[in-house]
Amino acid sequence: PKASKNTFIKGANIYKRFIAKEKNPEVKNALIDTLMMIYDKRIEHYKQKGTVLSYKAADLYSFKGNKVAAEVYPMAKEAMTLEKGKTKAAIVTIYMQTAVELYKNEGIDGNEVIGAYTFAMDVLALATENCNKRIAKNDKYSQKYKKELENVNTSLSNVEALFSESGAATCD
């Protein structure tokens, strides 16, 4: 398994295509389980836990939606804790979406949603700082970080909207 990380990267991409094309729900679920196993094996052999957990959470949420919020929420939180300012903006939005979904279904209380919002905003502030530092270097990666900064700003708006619409922050 340690011969090449590309085995896991390309394997995940192949399975995502299989999942997208599959019509049978039972087969689709089996393919999603295999994709999750590929991510777990990549973490086991290459120790990029934060990054890979981000991919895992994003893909699981993408394929199964809000019905897996209880599974995705702690996964996204752990990824954000590990990645800090290098967290991709999309995972922060997914984290907040799952927190709000769990709150609506009484899986977490309002205080935890407030904590999730604060944590998400802190991670986005670190991501903004990280992007600005990379853009200031004006190297071959500057364009990439300009695009990520746009994504961070979009995520900021999304997180704020999700939080304000959640109803978790009451005057009480």
Residue, then its C-alpha position, 0 to 999 in steps of 0.5 A: p500500500k505504501a508503494s504509491k499514494n496515487t493508488f489511493i488518490k486515483g482509486a478515490n476518483i475512480y470510485k467517485r465516478f462509479i458512485a455518480k453513475e450508479k442507479n441501484p441504491e444498494v450498489k451505490n451504498a456499497l461503493i460509497d462504503t468502499l470509497m470511505m475505506i479507501y480514505d481510511k487506508r490512505i490515512e493509515h498509510y500516509k498520515q494526512k489525516g486532516t486533509v483526507l478527513s476533509y475529502k471523506a466528509a465532503d464526499l460522504y455529505s455530497f453523496k448522502g446529504n443531511k441524513v449522514a449529518a451526525e457522521v459528517y459533523p465530527m469528521a469535519k470538526e476533526a479535519m478543521t482542528l487538524e488543518k487549521g488555516k489550511t482547511k478548505a472553505a468548502i469543508v467549513t460550510i459543510y461543517m456548519q450545514t451539518a451542525v444546523e441540521l443536527y440542531k434542527n433534529e435535536g441532535i445537538d443543542g443551541n450552545e453547540v451550534i454557537g460553538a460550531y459557528t465560533f469555531a468555523m469563523d476562527v478557522l475561516a479567519l486563519a484561512t484568510e490569513n494563510c491565503n493573504k500570506r501566500i498571495a503576498k509571496n507573489d509566486k506561482y501559487s498566488q493565483k491558486y490562493k486568490k481563488e481559495l480566498e474567494n472561496v473563503n469569503t463565500s464560506l464566510s457568507n454561507v456560515e453567517a447565513l446558516f447560523s442566523e437562519s438556524g435560530a440557535a442564537t436567541c435573545d435569551 
